[in-house]
């Protein structure tokens, strides 16, 4: 077999196995003959398929490429560049140091959505069709999820290409998922009151998490990763390092008496630990399981709302709470700042935004940190929250007790 294709043949072993082989020389007639095993007869190697592979290998020989070296490279790609392994490498070598603020999100996206789709497929063999198949598996209604998945794999493939692990980025010219529709959900005072009270019934870590979000207006991931070393009770300040800030910009958030009382509840008193995570069940990793925590909060809010309706003589079965997201607390906080007459620049500073008043030329020349103004704004917001929770309209309200874990 293989008379018209020099070097290609079929060997029958003493055990009766049929193996397709290719003999070739690198460097002309005087060079040593080398033998390359294509594979055993059967699936996937049929006579036609083995012949095609022999032709491909002989083309490599004519180009000066040794099929044995090419096979070794393919084996290296299959092991070192298998997506499941490469995703772990990306997290450790890139995300942990260069994308700290989004590390937890990237790890979850890769583990839950991307790796189950690509599995161990070598990175250089992932094509646009594979990317399309990944997005086809994602719920079409989960617009934000689709955008987050795209953002994570874009970072991964760019890093891979920059390292030379791939020559072509399969995301080049791939259509970016549409952004989610702008949301404008702001919790009215009566709903914010229910959220605060219901959070007090959740215990550690979700109860304090939601209350600190309400009191500070900061981002969920930044609060969930809060470290005791970032907190200063004497100065009543939280210093968020740039490495943990979503926008990479360090900020100082004054802590209102309301926020301090909540953190005191976590610490078990007015003496705060020197190190470690504030909101953690393991002591080593930040609070997680956001969807379950939010579901528990929604249940507690509805239960509380229906109990209050029953007390006032209304039908509790007719009570419903409109859906809302955790990020809506931040929007509610920002809107509350406006209602309290806080300057836009101060609200932006509290939220650690780099848009608006801090962007462009204004950001270069405007170096005022608004520290005193931020403290006044946060104290005013705390007083507002206390008033709506206690039902007292006057400003001289009794300080709320913190929920204990």
C-alpha positions as CSV (number, residue, x, y, z in Angstrom):
1,X,0.0,0.0,0.0
2,X,1.2,3.5,-0.7
3,X,3.3,2.8,-3.8
4,X,2.5,6.3,-5.2
5,X,3.2,8.1,-1.9
6,X,6.8,7.5,-1.0
7,X,7.4,6.5,2.6
8,X,3.7,5.9,3.4
9,X,2.7,2.4,4.4
10,X,0.8,0.0,6.7
11,X,2.6,-2.3,9.2
12,X,0.9,-5.3,10.7
13,X,2.3,-6.1,14.2
14,X,2.7,-9.6,15.6
15,X,-0.4,-9.0,17.7
16,X,-2.3,-8.3,14.5
17,X,-2.7,-4.6,14.9
18,X,-2.5,-2.5,11.7
19,X,-0.5,0.7,12.1
20,X,-0.1,3.5,9.5
21,X,3.5,4.7,9.2
22,X,5.5,7.3,7.3
23,X,9.2,7.1,6.6
24,X,11.1,10.3,5.6
25,X,14.5,11.9,5.6
26,X,15.3,15.4,6.9
27,X,18.1,16.8,4.7
28,X,18.2,14.7,1.6
29,X,19.3,11.2,0.6
30,X,22.3,11.1,2.9
31,X,20.3,11.8,5.9
32,X,19.1,9.1,8.4
33,X,15.7,7.7,7.7
34,X,13.1,8.5,10.3
35,X,9.8,6.7,11.0
36,X,6.7,8.5,12.2
37,X,3.6,6.6,13.5
38,X,0.4,8.2,12.2
39,X,-1.9,5.9,14.1
40,X,-3.7,2.6,14.4
41,X,-6.1,1.5,11.7
42,X,-9.7,2.2,12.8
43,X,-11.4,5.3,14.2
44,X,-10.2,7.9,13.5
45,X,-7.6,6.6,11.1
46,X,-9.1,5.2,7.9
47,X,-6.9,4.5,4.8
48,X,-8.0,7.7,3.2
49,X,-7.5,9.8,6.4
50,X,-4.1,8.3,7.1
51,X,-3.1,9.0,3.5
52,X,-4.2,12.6,3.7
53,X,-2.2,13.0,7.0
54,X,0.9,11.4,5.3
55,X,0.6,14.0,2.5
56,X,0.4,16.8,5.1
57,X,3.4,15.5,6.9
58,X,5.5,15.2,3.7
59,X,4.6,18.8,2.9
60,X,6.1,19.7,6.3
61,X,9.2,17.7,5.5
62,X,9.6,19.6,2.2
63,X,9.3,22.9,4.2
64,X,12.0,21.8,6.6
65,X,9.7,20.9,9.5
66,X,10.3,17.6,11.2
67,X,6.9,15.8,11.8
68,X,8.2,14.6,15.1
69,X,8.8,18.2,16.3
70,X,5.4,19.2,15.0
71,X,3.8,16.3,16.9
72,X,5.7,17.4,20.1
73,X,4.4,20.9,19.6
74,X,0.8,19.7,19.1
75,X,1.2,17.7,22.3
76,X,2.5,20.7,24.2
77,X,-0.4,22.8,22.9
78,X,-2.9,20.1,24.0
79,X,-1.5,20.1,27.5
80,X,0.0,23.5,28.3
81,X,-2.6,25.5,26.3
82,X,-5.7,23.4,27.2
83,X,-8.3,26.1,28.0
84,X,-9.2,24.7,31.5
85,X,-5.5,24.9,32.5
86,X,-4.9,28.2,30.7
87,X,-7.9,29.8,32.5
88,X,-6.3,28.9,35.9
89,X,-3.0,30.3,34.7
90,X,-4.6,33.5,33.5
91,X,-6.2,34.1,36.9
92,X,-3.0,33.4,38.8
93,X,-0.5,35.2,36.6
94,X,-2.6,38.1,35.3
95,X,-5.9,38.7,37.2
96,X,-4.5,38.3,40.7
97,X,-2.0,41.1,40.1
98,X,-3.2,43.2,37.2
99,X,-7.0,42.9,37.6
100,X,-7.5,42.6,41.3
101,X,-10.7,44.5,41.5
102,X,-12.4,42.1,39.0
103,X,-10.6,38.9,40.1
104,X,-13.6,37.3,41.9
105,X,-15.9,38.2,39.0
106,X,-13.5,36.8,36.4
107,X,-13.0,33.6,38.4
108,X,-16.7,33.0,38.6
109,X,-17.3,33.8,35.0
110,X,-14.6,31.4,33.8
111,X,-15.6,28.6,36.2
112,X,-19.4,28.7,35.7
113,X,-19.8,29.7,32.1
114,X,-16.6,29.6,29.9
115,X,-14.6,26.6,31.0
116,X,-17.6,24.2,30.8
117,X,-18.0,25.3,27.2
118,X,-14.4,25.2,26.0
119,X,-13.2,22.4,28.4
120,X,-9.7,21.2,27.4
121,X,-9.8,22.5,23.9
122,X,-6.3,24.0,23.1
123,X,-6.4,27.8,23.1
124,X,-5.0,28.2,19.5
125,X,-7.8,25.9,18.2
126,X,-10.6,28.0,19.6
127,X,-12.4,29.7,16.7
128,X,-15.2,32.2,16.3
129,X,-17.6,29.3,16.0
130,X,-16.7,28.2,19.4
131,X,-17.2,31.7,20.8
132,X,-20.6,31.9,19.1
133,X,-21.5,28.5,20.6
134,X,-20.5,29.8,24.1
135,X,-22.9,32.8,23.8
136,X,-25.6,30.6,22.3
137,X,-25.6,28.7,25.6
138,X,-26.0,31.9,27.7
139,X,-29.6,33.0,28.4
140,X,-30.5,35.7,25.8
141,X,-32.3,37.7,28.5
142,X,-29.2,37.9,30.7
143,X,-27.7,40.9,29.0
144,X,-25.4,42.0,31.8
145,X,-24.0,38.4,32.1
146,X,-23.3,38.2,28.4
147,X,-21.4,41.5,28.5
148,X,-19.4,40.3,31.6
149,X,-18.5,37.0,29.9
150,X,-17.3,38.9,26.8
151,X,-15.2,41.3,29.0
152,X,-13.5,38.4,30.8
153,X,-12.6,36.3,27.7
154,X,-11.5,39.4,25.8
155,X,-8.9,40.1,28.6
156,X,-7.9,36.4,28.5
157,X,-7.3,36.2,24.7
158,X,-5.6,39.6,24.6
159,X,-3.2,38.4,27.3
160,X,-2.6,35.1,25.4
161,X,-1.9,36.9,22.2
162,X,0.4,39.4,23.9
163,X,2.4,36.4,25.3
164,X,2.6,34.7,21.9
165,X,0.5,31.7,23.0
166,X,-1.9,32.4,20.1
167,X,-1.4,34.1,16.8
168,X,-5.1,35.0,16.1
169,X,-7.5,36.3,18.7
170,X,-10.9,34.7,17.9
171,X,-12.7,37.7,19.3
172,X,-11.3,40.0,16.6
173,X,-14.3,41.3,14.7
174,X,-16.6,39.4,16.9
175,X,-19.7,41.5,17.7
176,X,-19.7,42.9,21.3
177,X,-22.9,41.9,23.1
178,X,-25.4,44.8,23.5
179,X,-25.2,46.7,26.7
180,X,-28.0,46.3,29.2
181,X,-30.8,48.8,29.2
182,X,-30.2,51.7,31.5
183,X,-31.9,51.2,34.9
184,X,-33.6,53.9,36.9
185,X,-34.9,51.9,39.8
186,X,-34.7,53.9,43.0
187,X,-36.1,52.5,46.2
188,X,-38.6,54.9,47.8
189,X,-38.1,55.5,51.5
190,X,-40.7,52.9,52.6
191,X,-38.9,50.2,50.7
192,X,-35.5,51.3,51.9
193,X,-36.8,51.1,55.4
194,X,-38.0,47.5,54.8
195,X,-34.6,46.6,53.4
196,X,-32.7,48.0,56.4
197,X,-35.0,46.3,58.9
198,X,-35.1,43.0,57.0
199,X,-31.3,42.9,56.6
200,X,-31.0,43.1,60.4
201,X,-32.7,39.6,60.5
202,X,-30.3,37.9,58.1
203,X,-27.3,37.6,60.4
204,X,-23.7,37.5,59.3
205,X,-22.4,38.1,56.7
206,X,-25.3,39.3,54.5
207,X,-27.1,41.4,57.1
208,X,-24.1,43.7,57.7
209,X,-23.3,43.6,54.0
210,X,-26.6,45.1,52.9
211,X,-26.6,47.6,55.8
212,X,-23.1,48.8,55.0
213,X,-24.1,49.2,51.3
214,X,-27.0,51.4,52.4
215,X,-25.0,53.4,54.8
216,X,-21.9,54.0,52.5
217,X,-23.2,53.9,48.9
218,X,-20.1,51.9,47.9
219,X,-19.9,49.1,45.4
220,X,-21.0,45.6,46.4
221,X,-17.6,43.9,45.5
222,X,-15.7,46.6,47.4
223,X,-17.8,46.2,50.5
224,X,-17.8,42.4,50.4
225,X,-14.0,42.4,50.2
226,X,-13.6,44.9,53.1
227,X,-10.5,44.3,55.1
228,X,-10.1,45.5,58.7
229,X,-6.8,47.1,57.8
230,X,-8.7,49.5,55.5
231,X,-10.8,50.8,58.5
232,X,-9.8,53.4,61.0
233,X,-12.4,53.7,63.8
234,X,-10.7,56.7,65.5
235,X,-10.6,58.7,62.3
236,X,-14.0,57.2,61.2
237,X,-12.7,56.4,57.7
238,X,-12.4,53.6,55.2
239,X,-9.5,53.8,52.9
240,X,-10.2,51.8,49.8
241,X,-6.9,50.9,48.0
242,X,-6.6,51.3,44.2
243,X,-6.0,47.6,43.8
244,X,-9.5,46.9,45.1
245,X,-11.3,49.8,43.6
246,X,-13.3,48.9,40.5
247,X,-12.0,51.9,38.6
248,X,-8.4,51.5,40.0
249,X,-8.6,54.8,41.9
250,X,-8.0,54.8,45.6
251,X,-10.5,56.7,47.7
252,X,-11.3,57.6,51.3
253,X,-14.9,57.1,52.5
254,X,-15.8,58.8,55.8
255,X,-17.8,56.5,58.0
256,X,-21.0,57.9,59.5
257,X,-22.1,56.9,63.0
258,X,-24.6,54.6,61.3
259,X,-21.9,52.8,59.4
260,X,-19.6,52.6,62.5
261,X,-22.5,51.1,64.6
262,X,-22.9,48.4,62.0
263,X,-19.2,47.6,61.8
264,X,-19.1,47.6,65.7
265,X,-21.8,44.9,65.5
266,X,-19.5,42.8,63.3
267,X,-16.5,43.4,65.5
268,X,-18.5,42.6,68.6
269,X,-17.6,46.0,70.2
270,X,-15.8,49.2,69.6
271,X,-12.4,47.6,69.3
272,X,-11.9,46.5,65.7
273,X,-9.5,43.7,64.6
274,X,-6.2,44.8,63.1
275,X,-6.4,42.5,60.1
276,X,-8.6,40.0,58.2
277,X,-11.8,40.2,56.2
278,X,-14.7,41.9,57.7
279,X,-17.5,40.0,55.9
280,X,-16.3,36.4,55.6
281,X,-17.7,33.0,56.6
282,X,-14.3,31.3,56.0
283,X,-12.0,34.0,57.3
284,X,-10.0,33.6,54.1
285,X,-12.3,34.6,51.3
286,X,-14.8,37.5,50.9
287,X,-18.5,36.9,51.2
288,X,-20.0,35.2,48.2
289,X,-23.2,33.6,47.1
290,X,-24.8,36.9,46.3
291,X,-27.8,35.5,44.5
292,X,-28.7,33.3,47.5
293,X,-28.2,36.2,49.9
294,X,-30.4,38.5,47.8
295,X,-33.1,35.8,47.7
296,X,-33.0,35.6,51.5
297,X,-33.3,39.4,51.8
298,X,-36.2,39.5,49.3
299,X,-38.0,36.9,51.3
300,X,-37.4,38.8,54.6
301,X,-38.5,42.1,53.1
302,X,-41.8,40.6,51.8
303,X,-42.4,38.8,55.1
304,X,-41.9,42.0,57.0
305,X,-44.1,44.0,54.6
306,X,-47.0,41.5,54.9
307,X,-46.7,41.5,58.7
308,X,-46.9,45.2,58.8
309,X,-49.9,45.1,56.5
310,X,-51.7,42.7,58.7
311,X,-51.0,44.9,61.7
312,X,-52.8,47.8,60.0
313,X,-55.7,45.7,58.9
314,X,-54.8,45.4,55.2
315,X,-54.8,42.1,53.4
316,X,-51.2,40.8,53.5
317,X,-51.8,38.5,50.5
318,X,-52.2,41.6,48.3
319,X,-48.8,43.0,49.4
320,X,-46.0,42.8,46.8
321,X,-42.5,44.3,46.6
322,X,-41.3,45.4,43.1
323,X,-38.2,43.6,42.0
324,X,-34.9,45.4,42.6
325,X,-31.2,44.7,42.3
326,X,-28.4,45.3,44.8
327,X,-26.9,48.0,42.6
328,X,-30.1,49.9,43.0
329,X,-29.1,50.7,46.5
330,X,-26.2,52.7,45.1
331,X,-28.5,54.5,42.8
332,X,-30.9,55.2,45.7
333,X,-28.0,56.6,47.7
334,X,-26.9,58.9,44.9
335,X,-30.5,60.1,44.4
336,X,-30.8,60.6,48.1
337,X,-27.7,62.9,48.0
338,X,-29.6,65.0,45.5
339,X,-32.7,65.1,47.7
340,X,-30.5,66.3,50.6
341,X,-29.0,69.1,48.5
342,X,-25.5,67.6,48.3
343,X,-23.4,69.1,45.6
344,X,-22.9,66.9,42.5
345,X,-19.1,67.0,42.9
346,X,-19.4,65.8,46.4
347,X,-21.7,62.9,45.4
348,X,-19.3,61.9,42.7
349,X,-16.4,62.0,45.2
350,X,-18.4,59.8,47.7
351,X,-19.2,57.3,44.9
352,X,-15.6,57.4,43.7
353,X,-16.6,58.2,40.2
354,X,-14.0,59.4,37.7
355,X,-16.7,60.6,35.2
356,X,-18.4,63.9,35.3
357,X,-16.7,66.5,37.5
358,X,-13.5,64.4,37.8
359,X,-13.0,63.4,34.2
360,X,-10.9,65.0,31.5
361,X,-9.2,68.4,32.1
362,X,-11.3,69.0,35.2
363,X,-9.8,65.9,36.7
364,X,-6.3,67.0,36.0
365,X,-6.6,70.4,37.7
366,X,-9.3,69.7,40.3
367,X,-7.3,68.1,43.2
368,X,-9.6,68.9,46.1
369,X,-10.5,65.7,47.9
370,X,-13.9,66.9,49.3
371,X,-13.1,65.0,52.6
372,X,-15.1,67.3,54.9
373,X,-17.9,67.7,52.4
374,X,-18.1,63.9,52.0
375,X,-18.3,63.4,55.8
376,X,-21.1,66.0,56.0
377,X,-23.0,64.3,53.2
378,X,-22.7,60.8,54.6
379,X,-23.8,62.0,58.0
380,X,-26.8,63.7,56.5
381,X,-27.7,60.5,54.6
382,X,-27.3,58.4,57.8
383,X,-29.6,60.8,59.7
384,X,-32.1,60.4,56.8
385,X,-31.9,56.6,57.0
386,X,-32.4,56.7,60.7
387,X,-35.4,59.0,60.4
388,X,-37.2,56.7,57.9
389,X,-36.4,53.6,59.8
390,X,-37.5,54.9,63.2
391,X,-40.5,56.8,61.7
392,X,-39.3,60.0,63.5
393,X,-39.3,63.1,61.4
394,X,-37.1,65.3,63.7
395,X,-33.4,65.4,63.2
396,X,-32.5,64.6,66.8
397,X,-33.3,60.9,66.5
398,X,-32.0,58.2,68.8
399,X,-29.1,56.3,67.3
400,X,-30.1,52.9,65.9
401,X,-28.6,49.9,67.5
402,X,-26.5,47.7,65.2
403,X,-27.7,44.2,64.2
404,X,-25.5,41.5,65.8
405,X,-24.4,38.5,63.7
